[in-house]
Amino acid sequence: MLKETIILIGLCCFSSTARIHAQQEASPFHTVGETQKKKVRTMVEVLTDTTVQDSLEEDIDMHADSAATEVPLMVALPLKDIHINSPFGMRRDPMNRRKGRMHYGLDLRAKYEDVYSMLPGTVTDAGSSTAGGNYITIDYGICTCSFLHLSKINVVNGQHVSAGQKIAISGNTGKRTTGPHLHLLCKWSDTGKYFDPRILLKFITEQLMNLKIQ
């Protein structure tokens, strides 16, 4: 199956140098070259590895320009610079500051910045909702990803997009937002279950790393 194939080639493979700081305080997410050969692991191995879970709380210092490159990319980061404002998982509801609420997406710091498609795919929905504001949903085959709270949408339903293609400008639309940011929401196509978008960001960063050292 396609999902298992992509997982085996590294979708959930975590580099020892590619770690994400997912605390409430945002941290930079860049790309660096790394020549050490990496072990490819399955989804189950990654999700049950406590050292991997711990690594999500550690800082990384990398650099990647996901949009500008001389060669066609099959992957790209959704923003030129990645800073995590709020991670995937349980958190205190930012709207009322009282009860806990599951956060199914990832909030990235973005003040009216260009937003890029992370993989080649097809736009399945582009519109507006009360809570999420202007949004885009893209079917990437293995998964679908939605980009919320946009100020401007640059694509239409049914449009094919390539990795690194500008699809929108981030913003602050919708009722469930306390300031400009990009809300990234991802779920597996076969099960419909939401997963931590940091898994996809790690995979993309690793591919960009490999491109730089070739």
C-alpha positions in Angstrom: 0.0 0.0 0.0 1.1 3.6 -0.7 1.0 4.6 2.9 3.2 1.8 4.1 5.6 2.4 1.2 6.0 6.1 2.0 6.4 5.3 5.7 9.2 2.8 4.9 11.1 5.3 2.8 11.2 7.7 5.7 7.9 9.6 6.4 8.3 8.9 10.1 12.1 8.5 10.2 13.5 11.0 12.7 17.0 12.3 12.2 19.1 12.7 15.3 19.9 16.3 14.1 16.3 17.1 13.0 14.4 17.8 16.1 11.5 20.1 16.8 11.0 22.3 19.8 7.3 21.9 20.5 6.9 23.9 23.8 4.7 26.9 24.1 7.6 29.1 23.3 8.3 29.0 19.5 11.7 28.1 18.1 13.2 28.2 14.6 13.1 25.2 12.2 15.8 25.2 9.6 17.7 22.7 7.5 21.3 21.5 7.7 23.4 19.0 5.9 24.1 15.6 7.6 26.0 12.7 6.1 25.4 10.1 8.8 23.4 7.2 7.3 19.9 7.0 8.9 17.9 4.0 9.9 14.5 3.8 8.3 11.8 2.8 10.8 8.1 1.9 10.5 5.3 4.1 11.9 4.8 1.7 14.9 8.5 1.9 15.8 8.5 5.7 15.8 5.3 6.2 17.7 6.3 3.7 20.4 9.8 5.0 20.8 10.0 7.2 23.9 13.3 8.8 22.8 11.6 10.0 19.7 8.7 11.5 21.7 11.3 13.2 24.0 13.1 14.6 20.9 10.0 16.5 20.0 10.7 18.7 23.0 14.2 19.6 22.0 15.5 22.5 19.9 16.8 22.4 16.3 18.6 25.0 14.3 18.2 24.4 10.6 17.6 26.4 7.4 15.6 25.7 4.2 14.2 27.8 1.4 11.2 25.7 0.4 10.2 27.9 -2.5 13.3 28.9 -4.3 15.5 26.2 -5.8 17.1 25.4 -9.1 15.7 21.8 -9.2 12.1 20.6 -9.0 11.2 19.6 -5.5 8.8 16.8 -4.5 8.6 18.2 -1.0 8.6 21.8 0.5 8.0 23.4 3.8 4.7 25.3 4.1 6.5 28.5 5.2 10.0 29.9 4.5 10.6 29.8 8.3 8.9 27.4 10.7 8.2 28.5 14.3 5.8 26.4 16.3 3.4 28.5 18.4 1.2 25.6 19.6 1.9 21.9 19.1 -0.5 19.0 18.3 -2.2 17.5 21.4 -4.1 18.4 24.5 -3.8 22.0 25.6 -5.7 24.7 27.5 -8.3 26.3 25.2 -6.8 29.6 24.0 -10.3 31.1 23.6 -11.4 30.7 27.2 -8.2 29.8 29.0 -10.0 27.3 31.3 -10.9 23.8 30.0 -8.5 21.5 28.2 -9.2 20.9 24.5 -7.6 18.6 22.0 -5.6 20.5 19.4 -5.7 18.4 16.3 -3.4 20.6 14.2 -0.2 22.6 14.5 -0.1 26.4 14.9 2.8 28.0 13.0 3.9 31.6 13.4 3.0 33.5 10.2 2.1 37.1 9.9 0.6 37.4 6.4 3.3 35.3 4.7 3.3 33.2 1.6 2.1 29.6 2.1 3.4 26.7 0.0 2.1 23.3 -0.9 4.2 20.7 0.9 3.8 17.9 -1.7 2.3 17.5 -5.2 -1.5 17.1 -4.8 -4.9 18.3 -5.8 -7.0 21.0 -4.1 -10.2 19.3 -2.8 -11.7 22.3 -1.0 -11.0 26.0 -0.9 -13.4 28.2 0.9 -14.4 29.8 4.2 -15.7 28.5 7.5 -16.9 30.3 10.7 -14.2 28.9 13.0 -11.3 28.3 10.5 -11.8 31.3 8.3 -10.4 31.1 4.8 -9.0 27.6 4.2 -7.5 25.2 1.7 -7.6 21.4 1.7 -5.1 19.5 -0.5 -5.2 15.7 -1.2 -1.6 14.5 -1.2 -2.6 10.8 -1.8 -1.1 9.5 1.4 -2.8 12.2 3.5 -4.8 15.3 3.3 -3.7 18.6 4.8 -5.7 21.8 5.5 -4.3 25.3 5.8 -6.6 27.6 7.9 -7.0 31.3 8.9 -5.7 32.4 5.5 -6.0 36.1 4.4 -5.9 35.2 0.7 -6.4 32.0 -1.4 -4.5 31.5 -4.6 -5.9 28.2 -5.8 -9.3 26.8 -6.7 -11.1 23.4 -6.2 -9.7 20.7 -8.5 -6.5 22.5 -9.2 -3.3 20.4 -9.3 -0.5 21.9 -7.2 3.2 21.1 -7.1 5.5 21.1 -4.0 6.7 24.6 -3.3 3.9 26.3 -5.2 2.4 29.3 -3.5 -1.2 28.5 -2.6 -2.1 31.3 -0.2 -1.2 34.1 2.2 -1.5 33.4 5.9 -3.8 35.6 8.0 -6.1 35.9 10.9 -9.6 35.0 9.5 -12.2 32.9 11.4 -13.4 33.0 15.0 -11.1 30.5 16.6 -7.9 32.6 16.3 -6.2 35.0 18.7 -3.7 36.4 16.2 -2.2 35.9 12.7 -0.8 32.4 12.3 -1.1 29.3 10.1 -3.1 26.4 11.4 -1.9 23.1 9.7 -4.2 20.1 10.0 -3.3 16.7 8.6 -5.0 13.3 8.5 -4.3 9.9 6.9 -6.3 9.3 3.7 -7.0 5.7 4.5 -8.2 6.0 8.1 -9.3 9.6 8.3 -7.4 9.9 11.6 -5.6 13.1 12.4 -1.8 12.9 13.0 0.9 15.2 14.3 2.0 17.5 11.3 5.5 17.5 12.8 5.9 14.0 11.4 5.4 15.4 7.9 7.6 18.4 8.6 10.4 16.1 9.8 10.2 14.0 6.6 10.2 17.1 4.4 13.2 18.6 6.2 15.1 15.3 5.9 14.5 15.3 2.1 15.7 18.9 1.8 18.8 18.0 3.8 19.5 15.1 1.4 19.1 17.4 -1.6 21.6 19.8 -0.1 24.3 17.2 0.4 24.0 15.5 -3.0 
